[in-house]
Every structure is written in C-alpha cells, then in structure tokens.
Amino acid sequence: MPAPSIARLNTTDARFDETLAALLAFDAEADAGIHQAVGEILAAVRARGDEAVLEYTRRFDALPAPSMAALEISRNELQATCDALPAAQRTALQTAIARVRAYHERQCLESWSYLDADGTRLGQKITPLDRVGLYVPGGRASYPSSVIMNAVPAKVAGVGELIMVVPTPRGERNPLVLAAALLTGVDRVWTIGGAQAVAALAYGTETIPAVDKITGPGNAYVAEAKRRVFGTVGIDMVAGPSEVLILSDGSGSPDWAAMDLFAQAEHDELAQSILLSPDAAFLDAVHAAIDRLLPTQPRREIIAASLARRADSGARPE
C-alpha cells in the first residue's frame, strides 16, 4: 500500500504556530455532527429503552438481534470461549490479570475515624460502588487489556456487580476479550456498543440495569456520550480518540518510534500521533521505518488513514 503523507513541521517556519493549531484542531463540523447524533441516541434510549438499543445495534453493527436476550453472552459461552483458547494465550491473560491485581491491591484505601477534642467524630468512609459499567471497544479494534485494566481495579475495590458492553460488528466476537471478561470476574456481558451502550448503562433499560459509574475507552461517539451522561453517572474520564506525543532526542530506535506511532494510530482514523525531535535525520529515519513497517501491520488501512489525516512529525532546532 502507498505510504501515508505525514505532515512535517519545523519550529522555524513562519507559519508554524498556525499550522500546528490547525493540525491539532478537531473538525468543527464533525464535532457538531457527533454532538447532535449522540444527543439523539441518548434521548431515544432514555425514552424507548431496549427497543432503541436494538434499533441502533441493527443499524450500526449490522447485528439483527430479535431481542436483548440474544445480545447477552451467557456464562457458559464465556467459559467455552476461554476453554477453547490456546494454552499460551490463556496463560498470558492470567499473568496480566495477576500483575494488574497485585498493583491495584496496593492502592486500596481504608475507612477511618477519630474523636475530636470536643467529642465530634471525624473520618473517611470508603464504600465500593454497587454496580459499574465497563465499555470495551470491539469494533475497529478489540483489546483484552481494556477488560483487564477496568475490571480488575473494580474487583479489587469491591464493586458489587460488573456489567460489560462490547460491540460485535456483524457478529464478530474477539475470543480474547470474552475470555478476559470471564477471568476477571465480569458478571454480565452484552454485545452492544457506541453511544447507545453508554446510554443503556447510564439510564438503564428494561433489560440492562443502570450503573453507578461507566469506565473504558471508545471512539468519538462513545467519548461524547460519556461526557453527556456525567452527572447522571460517574465516569473515569473522556477518553478517545487516542492521542500520543512522542518526544525523542534522536538516540532511540526509529523502528520503535514508528511502532509507537502505529500503536495509537491503529485505534481510529481520528486518532492523532505526533513525534517531536530536534534531530531531523532521526525524523527521516522514522519516516523510512513507517514506509517499511506499515505494510506488515494487520490494521494498516486504519493506521495509514490516521497518519495521513492527523499525524505530524516535527523538528525543533537546537
């Protein structure tokens, strides 16, 4: 495939600030369109519940489910998927889960109280949330790490119930994602995604119970939906599309820098990857590495579109 044309900026250019600002700015028209679409979806799900979720799932994911029950993955299905994994993959998931759990166990807070001199009791009470919704990307990119990094801290904190939503466009399920859900102790899994899944978690439907907090990354529509429902529920952060800024003095590996750019660009055509270095020769080497390595990437079309539309490499003279 042809190499993407990546913007190359130099801080000494007369229009550097203007050009960089334009590159970093999100398309206002696209932003307004996302805002309007998400508002309509949230309102529809809040008003019509399961019916609206099914409608949007058929439209956006080409998944003609007859009912919400058909969109829920049973415990037996999760177990069968996990059992069918190659032993090496299952072991890798278990190792990652154990390491993440060990880290977050060291973050646990405890309740405490004391009596002030005048007899007033002061303190802090730590109470786990009753129910948390986990949004796991499953469309253009599926990552079991998204399950692990959201489910394990919730379990360590003592959250009562974990509800996971993951889109499965055209019925395509990622076995590693489903196995990770089983191994981390997720309680229920629905194959829905997008703003409609966020709305279902935030407001509840006839089938999906409302949660106290929603965590997990997604595309621009998911990010906007999470921003809009904040207050009705808690959220972790507004995450997505992905962004990365890589700073290099030029002494590192051009191949590694290229792969770091790919790691963000592969998430979404709207993801943004920027490399900044004072070494122009290093930037040339990274460009060459991109040209050489891109054809080997499984998500090369998405990477190429992202790098062509929103990426940048910049030189800063010493």
C-alpha positions as CSV (number, residue, x, y, z in Angstrom):
1,M,0.0,0.0,0.0
2,P,1.3,3.6,-0.6
3,A,2.9,5.2,2.3
4,P,0.8,7.9,4.0
5,S,1.8,11.6,3.6
6,I,2.6,12.8,7.1
7,A,2.8,16.5,7.9
8,R,6.3,17.6,8.6
9,L,6.6,20.9,10.6
10,N,9.6,22.9,11.7
11,T,9.5,25.4,14.6
12,T,11.5,27.9,12.5
13,D,8.8,28.0,9.8
14,A,7.0,31.4,9.7
15,R,3.5,29.8,10.0
16,F,4.5,27.0,12.4
17,D,2.0,28.1,15.2
18,E,-0.8,28.5,12.8
19,T,-0.2,25.2,11.0
20,L,0.2,23.3,14.3
21,A,-3.0,24.7,15.6
22,A,-4.9,23.7,12.5
23,L,-3.5,20.1,12.8
24,L,-4.4,19.8,16.4
25,A,-7.9,21.2,16.0
26,F,-10.8,18.8,15.6
27,D,-13.0,19.4,12.6
28,A,-15.7,21.7,13.9
29,E,-18.3,20.3,11.5
30,A,-17.5,16.7,12.5
31,D,-17.6,17.7,16.2
32,A,-21.1,19.3,15.7
33,G,-22.4,16.3,13.9
34,I,-21.2,13.9,16.6
35,H,-22.7,16.1,19.3
36,Q,-26.1,16.1,17.5
37,A,-26.1,12.4,16.8
38,V,-25.1,11.4,20.3
39,G,-27.8,13.7,21.7
40,E,-30.5,11.9,19.6
41,I,-29.2,8.5,20.6
42,L,-29.2,9.3,24.3
43,A,-32.7,10.7,24.1
44,A,-34.0,7.7,22.2
45,V,-32.5,5.1,24.6
46,R,-33.8,7.0,27.6
47,A,-37.3,7.2,26.2
48,R,-37.6,3.8,24.5
49,G,-35.0,1.6,26.3
50,D,-34.4,-1.9,24.8
51,E,-36.3,-1.0,21.6
52,A,-33.9,1.8,20.8
53,V,-30.8,-0.2,21.7
54,L,-31.9,-3.0,19.3
55,E,-32.6,-0.5,16.6
56,Y,-29.2,1.2,16.8
57,T,-27.4,-2.2,17.1
58,R,-29.0,-3.4,13.9
59,R,-28.2,-0.1,12.1
60,F,-24.6,0.5,13.3
61,D,-23.3,-3.0,13.9
62,A,-25.3,-4.9,11.3
63,L,-26.4,-7.3,14.1
64,P,-30.1,-8.2,13.5
65,A,-30.8,-9.5,17.1
66,P,-34.5,-10.3,17.7
67,S,-34.3,-9.4,21.4
68,M,-31.9,-8.1,24.1
69,A,-31.6,-11.6,25.3
70,A,-29.9,-12.5,22.0
71,L,-27.3,-9.8,22.7
72,E,-26.3,-11.1,26.1
73,I,-23.4,-13.6,26.2
74,S,-24.0,-16.3,28.8
75,R,-21.5,-17.5,31.4
76,N,-21.4,-20.9,29.6
77,E,-20.5,-19.2,26.3
78,L,-17.7,-17.2,28.0
79,Q,-16.4,-20.3,29.6
80,A,-16.4,-22.2,26.3
81,T,-14.6,-19.4,24.6
82,C,-12.0,-19.3,27.3
83,D,-11.6,-23.1,27.3
84,A,-11.0,-23.0,23.5
85,L,-8.1,-20.6,23.7
86,P,-4.6,-21.9,23.1
87,A,-2.9,-22.5,26.4
88,A,-0.3,-19.8,25.8
89,Q,-2.9,-17.1,25.3
90,R,-4.9,-18.2,28.4
91,T,-1.7,-18.2,30.5
92,A,-0.8,-14.7,29.1
93,L,-4.2,-13.4,30.2
94,Q,-3.9,-14.9,33.7
95,T,-0.5,-13.5,34.1
96,A,-1.6,-10.0,33.1
97,I,-4.6,-10.2,35.4
98,A,-2.4,-11.3,38.4
99,R,0.1,-8.5,37.8
100,V,-2.6,-5.8,37.5
101,R,-4.4,-7.1,40.6
102,A,-1.1,-7.0,42.6
103,Y,-0.6,-3.4,41.6
104,H,-4.1,-2.2,42.5
105,E,-4.2,-4.1,45.8
106,R,-1.5,-1.7,46.9
107,Q,-3.8,1.3,46.2
108,C,-6.7,0.2,48.4
109,L,-7.9,2.9,50.8
110,E,-9.5,2.1,54.2
111,S,-12.2,3.7,56.3
112,W,-11.0,5.5,59.4
113,S,-12.4,7.8,62.1
114,Y,-11.4,9.6,65.3
115,L,-13.0,11.7,68.0
116,D,-12.0,15.4,68.0
117,A,-11.3,17.1,71.3
118,D,-14.9,18.3,71.6
119,G,-16.2,14.8,71.0
120,T,-17.0,15.2,67.3
121,R,-16.4,12.1,65.3
122,L,-14.5,12.8,62.0
123,G,-13.3,10.4,59.4
124,Q,-13.4,8.9,56.0
125,K,-15.7,6.0,54.9
126,I,-14.7,4.0,51.8
127,T,-17.7,2.3,50.2
128,P,-17.5,0.3,47.0
129,L,-20.0,1.1,44.3
130,D,-22.9,-1.3,43.8
131,R,-22.6,-1.6,40.0
132,V,-20.1,-0.4,37.4
133,G,-20.4,-0.5,33.6
134,L,-17.3,-1.4,31.5
135,Y,-17.2,-0.1,28.0
136,V,-14.8,-2.3,25.9
137,P,-14.0,-1.4,22.3
138,G,-14.9,-4.2,19.9
139,G,-15.4,-2.5,16.6
140,R,-12.3,-1.3,14.7
141,A,-10.0,-2.5,17.5
142,S,-10.5,-5.0,20.3
143,Y,-8.2,-5.3,23.2
144,P,-8.4,-7.7,26.2
145,S,-6.3,-5.1,28.0
146,S,-9.3,-2.8,28.1
147,V,-11.2,-5.5,30.0
148,I,-8.3,-6.2,32.4
149,M,-7.5,-2.6,33.2
150,N,-11.1,-1.8,34.0
151,A,-12.4,-4.9,35.6
152,V,-9.5,-5.8,37.9
153,P,-9.4,-2.5,39.8
154,A,-13.2,-2.6,40.2
155,K,-13.0,-6.1,41.6
156,V,-10.1,-5.1,43.9
157,A,-12.2,-2.2,45.1
158,G,-15.1,-4.5,46.0
159,V,-17.6,-3.3,43.3
160,G,-20.7,-5.5,43.7
161,E,-21.5,-6.1,40.0
162,L,-19.7,-5.5,36.7
163,I,-21.7,-5.0,33.5
164,M,-19.6,-5.1,30.3
165,V,-20.7,-3.9,26.9
166,V,-18.7,-4.6,23.8
167,P,-19.8,-4.1,20.2
168,T,-19.5,-7.1,17.9
169,P,-20.0,-5.7,14.3
170,R,-21.6,-8.3,12.1
171,G,-21.4,-10.7,15.0
172,E,-17.6,-10.8,15.1
173,R,-16.5,-11.7,18.6
174,N,-13.0,-11.4,19.9
175,P,-12.3,-14.5,21.9
176,L,-9.5,-12.9,24.0
177,V,-11.9,-10.1,25.1
178,L,-14.5,-12.6,26.1
179,A,-12.0,-14.8,27.9
180,A,-10.7,-11.8,29.8
181,A,-14.2,-11.0,30.9
182,L,-14.6,-14.4,32.4
183,L,-11.2,-14.5,34.0
184,T,-11.6,-11.1,35.6
185,G,-15.0,-11.9,37.0
186,V,-17.3,-9.7,34.9
187,D,-20.8,-10.6,35.8
188,R,-22.8,-9.9,32.6
189,V,-21.8,-9.1,29.0
190,W,-23.9,-7.5,26.3
191,T,-22.8,-7.2,22.7
192,I,-23.7,-3.6,22.2
193,G,-21.6,-0.6,21.7
194,G,-21.5,3.1,20.7
195,A,-23.4,5.9,22.3
196,Q,-26.4,3.6,22.7
197,A,-24.5,1.3,25.0
198,V,-23.4,4.2,27.2
199,A,-27.0,5.4,27.3
200,A,-28.2,1.9,28.3
201,L,-25.7,1.8,31.2
202,A,-26.4,5.3,32.3
203,Y,-30.2,5.3,32.2
204,G,-31.0,1.6,32.4
205,T,-33.4,-0.2,30.1
206,E,-36.0,-3.0,30.6
207,T,-33.1,-5.5,30.4
208,I,-29.9,-3.7,31.3
209,P,-29.7,-2.3,34.8
210,A,-28.5,1.3,35.4
211,V,-24.9,1.5,36.8
212,D,-23.3,3.9,39.2
213,K,-20.2,4.6,37.0
214,I,-19.0,4.0,33.4
215,T,-15.4,3.3,32.6
216,G,-13.5,2.4,29.5
217,P,-12.3,4.0,26.2
218,G,-14.1,4.3,22.9
219,N,-14.4,6.3,19.7
220,A,-15.5,10.0,19.5
221,Y,-19.2,9.0,19.8
222,V,-18.6,7.0,23.0
223,A,-16.4,9.8,24.4
224,E,-19.1,12.3,23.8
225,A,-21.8,10.1,25.2
226,K,-19.8,9.6,28.4
227,R,-19.3,13.3,28.7
228,R,-23.0,13.9,28.3
229,V,-24.2,11.4,30.9
230,F,-21.7,12.5,33.5
231,G,-23.7,13.6,36.5
232,T,-26.3,11.0,35.9
233,V,-23.5,8.5,36.5
234,G,-19.8,8.9,37.3
235,I,-17.2,8.3,34.6
236,D,-13.5,7.7,34.7
237,M,-12.6,10.2,32.0
238,V,-13.4,11.3,28.5
239,A,-11.1,9.1,26.5
240,G,-10.9,8.8,22.8
241,P,-10.0,9.1,20.0
242,S,-6.5,8.2,21.1
243,E,-3.6,10.8,21.1
244,V,0.1,10.4,21.7
245,L,3.0,12.8,21.7
246,I,6.4,11.2,21.4
247,L,9.5,13.2,22.4
248,S,12.8,11.9,21.2
249,D,16.3,13.2,21.3
250,G,17.2,11.1,18.3
251,S,19.2,8.5,20.1
252,G,16.4,5.8,20.1
253,S,15.4,3.3,17.6
254,P,13.4,4.7,14.5
255,D,11.6,1.4,14.3
256,W,10.4,1.7,17.9
257,A,9.2,5.2,17.3
258,A,7.3,4.2,14.2
259,M,5.6,1.3,16.2
260,D,4.7,3.7,19.0
261,L,3.0,5.9,16.4
262,F,1.2,2.9,15.0
263,A,0.1,1.8,18.4
264,Q,-2.1,4.9,18.7
265,A,-3.0,5.4,15.0
266,E,-4.4,1.9,14.8
267,H,-7.2,2.7,17.2
268,D,-9.2,5.0,15.0
269,E,-8.9,7.1,11.8
270,L,-9.4,10.1,14.1
271,A,-6.5,9.1,16.4
272,Q,-3.6,11.6,16.5
273,S,0.1,10.6,16.7
274,I,2.8,13.3,16.9
275,L,6.6,12.9,17.1
276,L,8.8,15.7,18.2
277,S,12.6,15.7,17.9
278,P,15.5,18.1,17.4
279,D,17.1,15.6,15.1
280,A,15.9,16.0,11.5
281,A,17.9,12.9,10.5
282,F,16.1,10.9,13.1
283,L,12.7,12.0,11.7
284,D,13.9,10.9,8.2
285,A,14.7,7.5,9.6
286,V,11.3,7.2,11.3
287,H,9.6,8.1,8.0
288,A,11.6,5.4,6.4
289,A,10.6,2.9,9.1
290,I,7.0,3.8,8.7
291,D,7.2,3.1,4.9
292,R,8.8,-0.2,5.6
293,L,6.8,-1.5,8.6
294,L,3.3,-0.2,7.7
295,P,2.5,-3.0,5.1
296,T,3.2,-5.6,7.8
297,Q,0.5,-4.2,10.2
298,P,-2.8,-6.0,10.4
299,R,-4.7,-2.7,10.8
300,R,-2.6,-0.9,8.2
301,E,-5.5,0.8,6.4
302,I,-6.7,2.5,9.7
303,I,-3.1,3.4,10.6
304,A,-2.5,5.0,7.1
305,A,-5.7,7.0,7.3
306,S,-4.9,8.3,10.8
307,L,-1.3,9.2,9.9
308,A,-2.3,10.9,6.7
309,R,-5.1,13.0,8.3
310,R,-4.0,13.8,11.8
311,A,-0.3,12.8,12.3
312,D,2.7,15.1,12.5
313,S,6.5,14.8,12.8
314,G,8.3,18.0,13.9
315,A,11.9,19.2,14.1
316,R,13.0,21.7,16.7
317,P,16.4,23.1,16.0
318,E,18.8,23.2,19.0
